[in-house]
Amino acid sequence: MNLKRTWNKKYGKSVIYAKENSGCQKVEIDMLRLRDGETKGYKEKDKEYALVVLGGKCTVTGEDFSFKNVGKRKDVFDGPATCVYLPANQPFSVTAVGEVSIAVCKSPSVSRRKPILIQPEDVVIKQLGKPGWEREAHFILDERTEADMLYIGEAFVKGGQWASYPPHKHDDDNMPTEAETEEIYYYEFKKPQGFGVQRVYTMEGDIDEIYTVKSGDFVEIPKGYHPFHAAPGYDNYYLWVMAGKDRGFFMTTDQDHAWLNQ
């Protein structure tokens, strides 16, 4: 089972995970890289979208809305993200204002809602973890925005630190303790030669994978525990895209390592 994929950062639309070729059935992701003035349209049926601007600016328009010059950072290390939430069955187009890179996140939905622009100043920033596994977490599309499944944020991990640690999972429908939620990670490193290590495993042993990840890589997490480590000296960013009917951080820790939370 290969959970890892790579975006080569080519121009245009790159389909990274679609439910037809993925272990995840609740979350899909495309990557857009557009030159100034280029446009890409979307009209997939019964899906909600979140457009996370990784770097650059764009204009997002639909039948009855227009968000102009969306995006305030040059790359993922240049401050909090801008995001556009788009409800189901709302065709839209994205036009680059200068060069732009966007993560297009999707989940099944039939709900009609209003499109919402989430600005960098709307992002909630929290410092999480303890020495050895500290990270800065940015909550972008969270409980404050109505959505059916998508729950999205970013993490910033200093070189030498762990994240998603102690190992946790969210694949059992056992609310309010744990939600059944799929997830996809997308990674960037501040230095081009940077790298990290991502593990995904289950107690049953049907998944036990370890990947070296670099800028442009993804790992999908259909289920299981998923600790990550950034190599010393290489500061890391990862986009986390969660999807499930119970949106939020409802998770349990691997009992072998739960003592670390004491």
C-alpha positions in Angstrom: 0.0 0.0 0.0 1.6 3.2 -1.1 0.0 6.2 0.6 2.6 8.8 -0.7 2.3 10.9 -3.8 4.3 13.8 -5.2 3.3 17.1 -7.0 5.9 18.1 -9.6 4.7 21.7 -9.4 3.9 21.8 -13.1 1.6 24.6 -14.3 -2.1 23.8 -14.6 -4.2 21.4 -12.6 -2.7 18.3 -11.0 -5.1 15.7 -9.6 -3.3 14.3 -6.6 -5.9 12.2 -4.8 -9.3 11.3 -6.2 -11.6 8.7 -4.5 -11.3 6.5 -7.6 -7.6 5.9 -6.9 -7.2 6.6 -3.2 -7.7 4.9 0.1 -9.5 8.0 1.2 -13.2 8.3 0.2 -14.1 11.5 2.1 -11.4 13.8 0.9 -9.8 14.6 -2.5 -7.1 17.2 -3.4 -5.9 18.9 -6.6 -3.1 21.3 -6.9 -3.3 24.4 -9.1 -0.3 26.4 -10.3 -1.4 29.2 -12.7 0.5 31.9 -14.6 -0.8 35.5 -14.5 -4.2 35.7 -16.1 -4.7 31.9 -16.5 -8.1 30.6 -15.4 -9.3 27.2 -14.2 -13.0 26.3 -13.8 -14.7 23.8 -11.5 -18.2 22.3 -11.6 -17.9 18.9 -10.1 -21.3 17.7 -8.7 -22.1 17.2 -5.0 -18.8 18.4 -3.6 -17.8 21.2 -1.2 -14.4 22.9 -1.8 -11.8 24.8 0.2 -9.2 26.7 -1.8 -6.1 27.2 0.3 -3.8 29.7 -1.3 -0.2 28.5 -0.8 1.4 31.5 -2.4 0.4 34.4 -4.7 -2.9 35.9 -5.5 -6.1 34.9 -7.4 -9.6 36.0 -8.1 -12.4 33.4 -7.4 -15.8 34.0 -9.1 -19.1 32.3 -9.4 -22.6 33.0 -10.5 -23.4 35.4 -7.6 -20.1 36.1 -5.9 -16.6 37.5 -6.7 -13.6 37.4 -4.3 -10.9 39.6 -5.9 -7.1 39.5 -5.3 -7.3 36.7 -2.8 -4.1 35.8 -1.1 -1.5 37.8 0.9 1.6 35.6 1.2 4.4 34.8 -1.3 4.8 31.3 0.0 3.7 29.0 2.8 6.4 30.4 5.2 5.2 34.0 4.7 2.3 34.2 7.2 -1.1 32.7 7.7 -3.1 31.4 4.7 -6.1 32.8 2.8 -8.9 30.3 2.0 -12.1 30.3 0.1 -14.9 27.9 1.1 -17.3 27.0 -1.7 -20.5 25.0 -1.0 -21.8 22.1 -3.1 -23.0 22.6 -6.7 -21.7 26.1 -6.9 -19.6 26.3 -10.2 -16.6 28.6 -9.9 -13.5 29.7 -11.6 -10.0 30.7 -10.4 -8.0 33.3 -12.2 -4.4 34.0 -11.3 -3.3 37.5 -10.4 0.4 37.1 -11.0 1.5 33.5 -10.4 -0.4 31.6 -7.8 -0.3 28.1 -6.2 -3.5 26.7 -4.6 -4.5 23.5 -2.8 -8.0 22.6 -4.0 -9.6 20.4 -1.2 -12.9 18.6 -1.8 -15.4 16.5 0.1 -18.8 15.0 -0.6 -21.6 17.4 0.1 -25.1 18.5 -1.1 -25.6 21.4 1.3 -26.3 24.8 -0.2 -24.4 27.5 1.7 -22.9 30.9 0.9 -19.3 31.1 -0.3 -17.0 32.4 2.4 -13.6 34.2 2.3 -11.3 33.4 5.2 -8.6 36.0 5.5 -5.2 35.5 7.2 -6.4 37.6 10.2 -9.2 35.0 10.7 -6.8 32.2 11.2 -6.5 31.0 14.8 -2.9 30.3 15.8 -2.0 27.9 18.7 1.2 26.6 20.1 0.8 22.9 20.7 2.9 20.1 22.2 5.8 19.8 24.6 9.6 20.0 24.1 10.5 17.5 21.5 7.1 17.7 19.8 6.2 21.3 19.6 4.5 22.9 16.6 2.6 26.0 15.6 -0.9 25.1 14.5 -3.0 27.3 12.2 -6.7 26.6 12.2 -8.2 27.9 8.9 -11.5 26.1 8.1 -12.7 25.0 11.5 -15.8 25.0 13.6 -16.3 28.7 13.0 -17.2 28.0 9.4 -20.2 25.8 8.5 -19.2 22.9 6.3 -20.2 19.3 5.9 -16.9 17.5 6.2 -13.8 19.7 5.5 -11.7 20.8 8.5 -8.4 22.3 7.5 -5.3 23.9 8.9 -1.5 24.2 8.7 1.3 23.2 10.9 4.8 24.7 11.3 7.4 22.4 12.7 11.0 23.4 13.6 13.7 21.0 12.5 14.3 18.2 15.0 10.7 18.3 16.3 8.0 15.7 16.0 4.4 16.5 15.2 1.1 14.5 15.4 2.9 13.2 18.5 2.4 11.2 20.7 0.9 9.1 17.9 -2.8 9.7 17.5 -5.6 8.4 15.3 -9.2 9.4 14.3 -10.7 6.5 12.5 -13.4 5.1 14.9 -16.9 6.6 15.2 -16.9 6.8 19.0 -17.9 10.4 19.7 -17.2 12.5 21.6 -13.9 10.7 22.2 -13.0 9.9 18.6 -14.3 10.8 15.2 -14.1 8.8 12.0 -12.0 11.2 9.9 -9.7 10.8 6.9 -6.7 13.1 6.4 -4.2 14.2 3.8 -0.8 15.9 4.6 1.0 18.1 2.1 4.6 19.1 3.0 7.0 22.0 2.2 10.5 22.7 3.7 12.1 26.0 4.2 15.4 24.8 2.6 15.1 23.0 -0.7 17.1 19.9 0.5 14.9 19.6 3.6 13.2 16.3 4.5 11.2 14.6 7.1 9.8 11.2 8.0 6.1 10.2 8.1 4.9 7.0 9.6 1.3 5.6 9.2 0.3 2.5 11.1 -2.6 0.6 12.7 -2.6 -1.6 15.8 -3.9 -4.4 13.7 -0.8 -4.1 11.4 -2.7 -3.9 8.1 -1.0 -0.6 7.6 2.6 0.0 8.6 4.3 2.5 6.3 7.2 4.9 6.7 8.0 7.5 4.1 10.8 10.1 3.5 8.9 13.3 2.6 10.3 16.4 0.8 8.7 19.6 -0.6 5.9 18.7 -2.9 5.1 15.3 -1.3 1.8 14.2 0.1 0.8 11.3 2.4 -2.8 10.2 2.7 -4.1 8.8 6.0 -7.3 6.7 5.5 -6.9 5.4 9.0 -4.3 4.7 11.7 -1.7 6.6 13.8 0.4 9.1 11.9 3.4 10.7 13.7 5.8 13.0 11.7 9.3 14.1 12.3 11.2 17.0 10.7 14.9 16.4 10.2 17.1 18.6 12.4 18.0 21.8 10.7 15.0 21.7 8.3 12.0 23.7 9.3 8.8 22.2 8.0 5.3 23.2 6.9 2.5 20.8 6.3 -1.1 21.4 5.2 -3.5 19.1 7.0 -6.9 18.4 5.3 -9.3 16.4 7.5 -12.8 15.2 6.4 -15.6 13.5 8.3 -19.1 14.2 9.6 -17.8 15.2 13.0 -15.4 18.1 12.3 -12.8 18.8 14.9 -9.9 17.3 16.9 -11.6 14.1 18.2 -8.8 11.6 18.5 -7.2 9.0 20.7 -3.5 8.4 21.5 -1.7 5.1 20.9 -1.9 3.6 24.4 1.8 2.5 24.3 2.7 6.2 24.2 -0.1 7.8 26.2 2.1 8.3 29.2 3.8 11.1 27.3 0.7 13.2 27.7 0.9 13.1 31.5 
